Amino acid sequence: MLEKPSRSYVTGSNWGLACNSIHFIDFHEWLTNSKLVEVDISGLENIWFESKRKGNFEVFGEIKCVFSDNSEMTLNVTKEGRESYLISLDNLEHGNNYLINEMENNLKIDGDDIYLGDMKFQSQETGKIIDKIINKGHCDLPTLVESIETHNIFIRSLLVAWSRFKKVEEDTLPIT
């Protein structure tokens, strides 16, 4: 049984911190049944660069998040090496560690391989989610209001870093 994490970490190289962090934040919120309350961008580099999608930008560095249950998440991306990331979930109360490596289809609990196999792409799950909404009137995804609240906190924080880079106060954040 997965214990609620006190801390989670997403670390790796070249995985798109600005555009992908929100997915990991959503995952942490779901695991902990908590809400994002604070984002610390002081660990971001002050160099933004054009991403794979023209007109959009990315940044390297570290983002720290605090949630309503006092759990924490650190997202750290470097430009060294090939695209990769690891998700580490720690439960400090019980001393458990879960290490998820999606790129290698691997889950380890306290160092032991628990799951080796195919992790499904979102496109493989979308039909099931739609069926659940149609048949039951709901699904396990966040509501639009919940998603907007989380996105607002995250995007406003990144907008500070983007404005600092541009040396002018911006009101639009060009990320995907």
C-alpha positions as CSV (number, residue, x, y, z in Angstrom):
1,M,0.0,0.0,0.0
2,L,1.4,3.4,-1.0
3,E,1.8,5.6,2.0
4,K,1.1,9.3,1.6
5,P,4.4,11.0,0.9
6,S,5.7,13.8,3.1
7,R,8.2,14.8,0.4
8,S,8.4,14.1,-3.3
9,Y,11.2,14.9,-5.7
10,V,11.3,14.9,-9.5
11,T,14.9,15.1,-10.8
12,G,16.5,14.7,-14.1
13,S,17.7,16.2,-17.3
14,N,16.0,18.1,-20.1
15,W,12.4,17.2,-19.3
16,G,10.8,20.6,-19.6
17,L,10.5,22.1,-16.1
18,A,8.1,25.0,-17.0
19,C,5.7,22.9,-19.1
20,N,5.7,19.6,-17.2
21,S,6.0,20.6,-13.5
22,I,2.2,21.1,-13.2
23,H,1.6,17.4,-14.0
24,F,3.9,16.3,-11.2
25,I,2.2,18.9,-8.9
26,D,-1.2,17.4,-9.8
27,F,0.2,13.9,-9.0
28,H,1.4,15.1,-5.6
29,E,-1.9,16.7,-4.8
30,W,-3.7,13.5,-5.8
31,L,-1.4,11.3,-3.7
32,T,-1.6,13.5,-0.6
33,N,-5.2,14.8,-1.0
34,S,-3.8,18.3,-0.5
35,K,-3.6,21.5,-2.4
36,L,-0.7,23.6,-3.6
37,V,-0.2,26.7,-1.5
38,E,3.2,28.0,-2.3
39,V,5.8,27.9,-5.0
40,D,9.4,28.9,-4.5
41,I,11.2,29.8,-7.8
42,S,14.4,31.1,-6.2
43,G,16.3,28.1,-7.5
44,L,15.5,28.8,-11.2
45,E,18.3,29.9,-13.5
46,N,17.8,33.3,-15.0
47,I,18.2,32.0,-18.5
48,W,15.1,31.0,-20.5
49,F,15.4,29.3,-23.9
50,E,13.1,28.4,-26.7
51,S,11.4,25.0,-26.2
52,K,10.6,22.4,-28.8
53,R,7.4,24.3,-29.6
54,K,8.1,27.5,-31.4
55,G,7.3,30.7,-29.4
56,N,7.4,28.8,-26.1
57,F,10.1,28.8,-23.5
58,E,11.7,26.6,-20.9
59,V,14.1,27.1,-18.0
60,F,16.4,24.9,-15.9
61,G,16.9,24.9,-12.2
62,E,14.8,24.0,-9.1
63,I,11.2,24.7,-8.0
64,K,10.1,24.0,-4.5
65,C,6.4,23.6,-3.6
66,V,4.5,23.5,-0.3
67,F,1.1,21.9,0.0
68,S,-1.8,22.4,2.4
69,D,-0.9,19.3,4.5
70,N,2.7,20.7,4.9
71,S,4.1,18.1,2.5
72,E,6.8,19.3,0.1
73,M,7.8,18.7,-3.5
74,T,11.1,19.6,-5.2
75,L,11.4,19.7,-9.0
76,N,14.9,19.9,-10.4
77,V,16.1,19.8,-14.0
78,T,19.5,20.2,-15.4
79,K,20.7,20.5,-19.0
80,E,23.3,17.7,-18.6
81,G,22.7,14.4,-20.4
82,R,19.8,12.9,-22.3
83,E,16.1,13.5,-21.4
84,S,15.3,11.6,-18.2
85,Y,13.6,12.0,-14.9
86,L,13.0,10.1,-11.7
87,I,10.1,10.5,-9.2
88,S,11.0,9.8,-5.6
89,L,8.3,9.8,-2.9
90,D,9.3,9.7,0.8
91,N,7.1,9.0,3.7
92,L,9.1,10.3,6.7
93,E,6.7,8.9,9.3
94,H,7.0,5.3,8.1
95,G,10.4,5.5,6.5
96,N,9.2,4.4,3.1
97,N,10.7,5.4,-0.3
98,Y,9.1,4.9,-3.6
99,L,11.2,5.5,-6.8
100,I,9.4,5.7,-10.1
101,N,11.3,5.6,-13.4
102,E,8.7,5.9,-16.1
103,M,11.3,5.9,-18.9
104,E,12.4,2.4,-17.8
105,N,9.0,1.3,-16.7
106,N,10.2,0.6,-13.2
107,L,8.9,1.1,-9.7
108,K,10.9,0.4,-6.6
109,I,9.7,0.4,-3.0
110,D,12.4,0.7,-0.4
111,G,14.9,-0.4,-3.1
112,D,13.0,-3.6,-4.1
113,D,11.7,-3.9,-7.7
114,I,7.9,-4.1,-7.4
115,Y,6.7,-3.4,-10.9
116,L,8.4,-3.9,-14.2
117,G,6.2,-3.5,-17.2
118,D,4.4,-1.1,-19.5
119,M,3.2,2.2,-18.1
120,K,0.2,3.5,-20.1
121,F,0.2,6.7,-22.1
122,Q,-2.5,9.2,-21.3
123,S,-3.9,8.6,-24.8
124,Q,-4.5,4.9,-23.8
125,E,-6.5,6.0,-20.7
126,T,-8.6,8.8,-22.2
127,G,-11.4,6.6,-23.5
128,K,-11.8,4.9,-20.1
129,I,-12.0,8.3,-18.4
130,I,-14.7,9.5,-20.8
131,D,-16.7,6.3,-20.3
132,K,-16.6,6.8,-16.6
133,I,-17.8,10.4,-16.9
134,I,-20.6,9.3,-19.2
135,N,-21.6,6.3,-17.1
136,K,-21.1,7.6,-13.6
137,G,-21.1,11.4,-14.0
138,H,-17.6,11.9,-12.6
139,C,-14.0,10.7,-12.7
140,D,-11.0,10.8,-10.5
141,L,-9.4,13.8,-12.2
142,P,-9.4,17.2,-10.5
143,T,-12.3,19.4,-11.3
144,L,-11.8,22.4,-13.6
145,V,-12.0,24.8,-10.6
146,E,-9.4,22.8,-8.7
147,S,-7.1,22.7,-11.7
148,I,-7.4,26.4,-12.3
149,E,-6.5,27.1,-8.6
150,T,-3.4,25.0,-8.9
151,H,-2.4,26.4,-12.3
152,N,-2.9,30.0,-11.1
153,I,-0.5,29.6,-8.1
154,F,2.1,27.8,-10.3
155,I,1.9,30.2,-13.3
156,R,1.9,33.3,-11.2
157,S,5.2,32.1,-9.6
158,L,6.8,31.3,-13.0
159,L,5.6,34.6,-14.3
160,V,7.8,36.4,-11.7
161,A,10.9,34.4,-13.0
162,W,9.9,35.1,-16.6
163,S,9.5,38.9,-15.9
164,R,12.9,38.9,-14.1
165,F,14.5,37.3,-17.2
166,K,12.8,39.8,-19.6
167,K,13.6,42.7,-17.3
168,V,10.1,44.0,-17.6
169,E,6.8,43.0,-15.9
170,E,5.1,40.5,-18.1
171,D,1.5,39.3,-17.9
172,T,1.8,36.4,-20.3
173,L,3.9,33.3,-19.8
174,P,4.8,31.6,-23.1
175,I,4.9,27.9,-22.0
176,T,3.0,24.9,-23.2
